[in-house]
Amino acid sequence: MKHLEDTPWWICDPEDTNYCTYSDTDSIYMHAEPLLRFRHSNFDEMSASEKDDALESIAMDYEKIVTNSYDKLATDCFNAKGKHRLEMKTECVIRSAYFRATRRYAQWITKQEGIVKESLDVKGLEFKKANFPPVLGKFFHKTLVDVLKGAEQSEIDNRVKEFKKQILDGSIQLTELGNPTSVKTLNKYTERKARAGEMFTVVAKGAPAAVRAVIRYNDLLRFWGLSNKHSLITQGDKVKWIYLKPNPYQIDAIAFLDWDLPEKIRTFIEQNADRKKIFESILLNKLEGFYNDLGWTLNLNPYKEMFFKF
């Protein structure tokens, strides 16, 4: 669980222990285990639901204390003598959570406004974004859930290694590994279309990888005489794109339409897709950041320590 990197003076002094795990505009999240252990000598023997109930009891006690302090706040800061509407409210009980950065977190909620529930609340994490391949997002989501529910590093390590193997050996179809995106700047970066006798369009400098991938797909479609039977990708289309290994056409990435992929281009993609780069550029760096936050080390090479241990 990550803690605030900079603790404001009104939360606690620099030399004090900081129990404020995360805060945003109107909420504050406190690490309550020390209080729970102080109140309950049998904390380690308590069931998970008993710990949830005990945590909710502490939260309700502090809700009353903070709400009472608002009387002074209303008078001193807002000159609102008498009645006011300021109050503290306990929002939820979180059994475990992962805070990556501001507005980027996941929390396992077991009680919300007094109601028992089981839900994972995820905000802003990379695997939830629309341009993240769903099959990779599903894997990351399950990994996150299991870590929040107490999975050991060895279990997660084995799962990552197995998933990498499935990507590299072709068990997962390439169409599932493509980066989803919407083509918004195709016209901007199409400098000059291929002339008679030429194969490739001239792409303007600074074109994003996805745009270059779309242009090269259209070039191949025309070059192989497939554009009369299959749709060219046009500006505004939703596509997927993937990295390629060195190939005779020197294309480093290619896009495609899920619903209209010519068999010849499908075969070209399957023969030349750079599955290793797909894993490393899309998923691996996200996993490394996740591992670092947990204080773990991600090592996918079982022989690395053998060669570098002296």
FENLIN-V656226 format. One record per residue. N is the residue number from 1. RES is the residue in one small letter. PHI is phi in whole degrees, -180 to 180 (none if undefined). NEAR is the number of other ideal C-beta (glycine too) atoms within 8 Angstrom. Layout:
BEGIN
[[N;RES;PHI;NEAR] [N;RES;PHI;NEAR]]
END
This chain:
BEGIN
[[1;m;none;8] [2;k;-80;8] [3;h;-109;8] [4;l;-57;10] [5;e;-75;3] [6;d;-119;4] [7;t;-97;9] [8;p;-60;5] [9;w;-62;5] [10;w;-80;3] [11;i;-89;8] [12;c;-167;8] [13;d;-73;5] [14;p;-55;4] [15;e;-82;3] [16;d;-86;6] [17;t;-73;4] [18;n;-96;9] [19;y;-100;9] [20;c;-84;14] [21;t;-80;12] [22;y;-162;11] [23;s;-148;7] [24;d;-135;7] [25;t;-55;3] [26;d;-131;3] [27;s;-138;7] [28;i;-139;6] [29;y;-116;11] [30;m;-113;7] [31;h;-80;10] [32;a;-104;10] [33;e;-58;7] [34;p;-58;8] [35;l;-67;8] [36;l;-63;13] [37;r;-67;8] [38;f;-67;6] [39;r;-79;7] [40;h;-126;9] [41;s;-67;3] [42;n;-99;6] [43;f;-53;10] [44;d;-67;4] [45;e;-91;4] [46;m;-72;10] [47;s;-74;5] [48;a;-61;8] [49;s;-68;8] [50;e;-66;8] [51;k;-66;12] [52;d;-61;13] [53;d;-64;8] [54;a;-65;12] [55;l;-66;11] [56;e;-64;12] [57;s;-63;8] [58;i;-63;12] [59;a;-61;11] [60;m;-67;9] [61;d;-63;8] [62;y;-72;9] [63;e;-58;11] [64;k;-68;8] [65;i;-62;8] [66;v;-68;9] [67;t;-60;10] [68;n;-63;7] [69;s;-69;8] [70;y;-68;12] [71;d;-59;8] [72;k;-69;7] [73;l;-60;10] [74;a;-62;12] [75;t;-74;10] [76;d;-74;6] [77;c;-99;6] [78;f;-118;8] [79;n;54;5] [80;a;-101;7] [81;k;-80;5] [82;g;93;4] [83;k;-76;3] [84;h;-150;9] [85;r;-112;4] [86;l;-76;7] [87;e;-157;6] [88;m;-95;8] [89;k;-133;5] [90;t;-75;9] [91;e;-89;6] [92;c;-159;9] [93;v;-105;11] [94;i;-114;10] [95;r;-74;10] [96;s;-157;10] [97;a;-155;13] [98;y;-130;13] [99;f;-110;11] [100;r;-83;10] [101;a;-168;6] [102;t;-58;4] [103;r;60;7] [104;r;-137;9] [105;y;-159;13] [106;a;-140;12] [107;q;-139;11] [108;w;-94;14] [109;i;-91;14] [110;t;-113;12] [111;k;-147;12] [112;q;-138;10] [113;e;52;7] [114;g;85;5] [115;i;-101;6] [116;v;-68;6] [117;k;-156;8] [118;e;-132;5] [119;s;-150;7] [120;l;-107;10] [121;d;-103;7] [122;v;-116;10] [123;k;-133;8] [124;g;74;9] [125;l;-72;11] [126;e;-57;6] [127;f;-69;11] [128;k;-90;8] [129;k;-73;6] [130;a;-67;4] [131;n;-93;6] [132;f;-102;13] [133;p;-54;12] [134;p;-54;8] [135;v;-66;9] [136;l;-76;12] [137;g;-64;11] [138;k;-64;8] [139;f;-64;10] [140;f;-65;13] [141;h;-60;10] [142;k;-65;8] [143;t;-60;13] [144;l;-62;15] [145;v;-59;10] [146;d;-66;11] [147;v;-65;11] [148;l;-63;13] [149;k;-95;8] [150;g;101;7] [151;a;-62;7] [152;e;-79;6] [153;q;-60;7] [154;s;-59;6] [155;e;-65;9] [156;i;-68;12] [157;d;-56;10] [158;n;-64;8] [159;r;-67;9] [160;v;-63;12] [161;k;-63;9] [162;e;-67;8] [163;f;-69;9] [164;k;-60;10] [165;k;-60;9] [166;q;-65;9] [167;i;-68;12] [168;l;-74;9] [169;d;-90;6] [170;g;92;5] [171;s;-64;6] [172;i;-99;9] [173;q;-64;5] [174;l;-63;11] [175;t;-63;9] [176;e;-82;9] [177;l;-93;15] [178;g;-67;13] [179;n;-77;11] [180;p;-72;11] [181;t;-160;10] [182;s;-112;7] [183;v;-83;16] [184;k;-113;6] [185;t;-125;10] [186;l;-61;13] [187;n;-65;6] [188;k;-62;6] [189;y;-103;14] [190;t;-88;11] [191;e;-74;7] [192;r;-156;6] [193;k;-71;6] [194;a;-61;8] [195;r;-90;6] [196;a;-58;3] [197;g;88;3] [198;e;-102;6] [199;m;-100;6] [200;f;-112;7] [201;t;-71;11] [202;v;-83;7] [203;v;-97;11] [204;a;-67;9] [205;k;-62;4] [206;g;86;4] [207;a;-66;10] [208;p;-61;7] [209;a;-57;8] [210;a;-65;13] [211;v;-68;13] [212;r;-60;13] [213;a;-65;13] [214;v;-67;14] [215;i;-61;14] [216;r;-70;14] [217;y;-62;13] [218;n;-62;12] [219;d;-62;12] [220;l;-64;14] [221;l;-59;13] [222;r;-71;11] [223;f;-62;7] [224;w;-91;9] [225;g;67;6] [226;l;-105;12] [227;s;-72;9] [228;n;-81;5] [229;k;-107;5] [230;h;-130;9] [231;s;-77;6] [232;l;-72;8] [233;i;-81;12] [234;t;-117;8] [235;q;-61;8] [236;g;102;6] [237;d;-70;9] [238;k;-98;6] [239;v;-133;15] [240;k;-125;12] [241;w;-143;14] [242;i;-139;15] [243;y;-79;9] [244;l;-120;13] [245;k;-77;7] [246;p;-53;4] [247;n;-143;9] [248;p;-58;3] [249;y;-94;7] [250;q;55;6] [251;i;-98;10] [252;d;-90;7] [253;a;-159;13] [254;i;-141;14] [255;a;-101;14] [256;f;-162;14] [257;l;-100;9] [258;d;-58;7] [259;w;-90;4] [260;d;-152;7] [261;l;-115;10] [262;p;-59;11] [263;e;-61;6] [264;k;-65;8] [265;i;-74;15] [266;r;-59;10] [267;t;-63;8] [268;f;-60;11] [269;i;-65;13] [270;e;-64;8] [271;q;-77;6] [272;n;-120;10] [273;a;-62;13] [274;d;-95;10] [275;r;-63;11] [276;k;-64;7] [277;k;-68;9] [278;i;-60;13] [279;f;-63;12] [280;e;-72;9] [281;s;-82;8] [282;i;-102;12] [283;l;-101;10] [284;l;-60;9] [285;n;-66;8] [286;k;-68;11] [287;l;-66;12] [288;e;-63;9] [289;g;-63;9] [290;f;-64;11] [291;y;-60;10] [292;n;-59;8] [293;d;-63;9] [294;l;-85;8] [295;g;79;4] [296;w;-100;7] [297;t;-121;4] [298;l;-92;9] [299;n;-130;8] [300;l;-93;6] [301;n;-107;5] [302;p;-65;4] [303;y;-100;6] [304;k;-61;8] [305;e;-68;7] [306;m;-65;6] [307;f;-81;6] [308;f;-110;6] [309;k;-93;5] [310;f;-118;2]]
END
